[in-house]
Amino acid sequence: MKMVKAVRWTARILSVPILFIGGFFIVAYAVGPERSLPTTLPEGVAYVVMIVSLLALAVAWRWELGGSILALVAVAIGAAYNWRGLLSPAIIVPIDAVLFLLGWGLSQ
């Protein structure tokens, strides 16, 4: 039981800075002084994947299985479109999603 709590809270604590930093970038791109919303398909895919994966991590706080799977699917779609995105600091998103998934699995 202690392992479940440790994994669960590690995933939650790790998701807080991810959500704040990712949310900041989404808002900055959308309403910042130098609005730079996506103009090409690769930029659009990356933008949507970022939004969906962040929403999925937020959902995973309540529904670990659904949120983690949604985040992993979003990241997989982004990686299928541009695998170099996984070489960035954004790799922390699927790591956090796997922690949520592990927490759910250990509690079953």
Steps between C-alpha positions, in 0.01 A plus 500: 500500500789738572640435153169596338487828692863578420454441127169686493636806679821499298290515184284778641791708626680459168189604309464835681800674338420331168148644508613848604785527251304341216197713579715811499630420152153426366363829632808692387468367146126572489470844662852627548623828354655318207221256426645208318221252457587205277502584131625171358381144549805387702460796735128432531552135583759587764269765651199267518711214638633731771150614597354147503792351693480774766125458535554125527751543781252720683229234450740236630490660843146364532484218245850356473431240235307721259724803540823306464382312192377822338834671570694206358282487189543875445877474538508196269309692233742790535796264484360324195473835330838633619715264706750777582246640744595217732856630515387817673416560866144401406609139553402555864129488402493131402722417798243662728216323318673165554531582872125566514439174316732316738319649799169380360642155428644459847169591659314225311 
